[in-house]
Amino acid sequence: MEEIADLKTKNISICTEPIWKLNIDQYHAMIAAGILDEDAQLELLEGLLVFKMPKNPPHRLSTGLLQDAILAILPTNYHLNLQEPITLQDSEPEPDLAIVRGQRLNYRDRHPQAQDLEIVIEVSDATLERDRTLKKRIYAEAGISVYWILNLRDRQLEVYTQPRIEESEYTQFQIFTETESVTLTIQDLDLGSLWVKDLL
């Protein structure tokens, strides 16, 4: 297991022209009015509509393997969302998986928010840079305590913890290789170990 104290991020330049930023209410209104299809391959990130990358077979496989592994050990007072929206201050990303507190029926009228989330997980190949920079910044700023990236390119699991909200950064970062296991922990309770090789 390799520990890295500081992961340097890259600035992402979007464009030099004026652009219109949306807030969460405007985004929801566009969906409600049918301007944006709920099935559109878009997500709101820092007020901007960003295309989601198509899923290839390795991505689909690892997402399913993660889902199966987590559901096998998840307590009944939590549930697992698969590629569903979470509502943050100026973003509504749709992470590949999210462990959410409570039952699904608790969220009949709203999406989960940062305080409802235990772990957010992205499965990354083509989106690796976005997940390591833009998505990581968004999740840290929201105060989401644990963020995993299952990195299909390098065949490893990246675990980010201890968000520093004012700096939009996680202060702890660990890499688990495919020969190692990671312990799934919720509220200081160790639920079980997941072997990285079994998720790839």
Summary of the structure (lengths in Angstrom):
residues: 200
radius of gyration: 16.6
end to end distance: 17.3
largest distance: 49.1
contacts: 549
relative contact order: 0.15
helix: 26%
strand: 34%
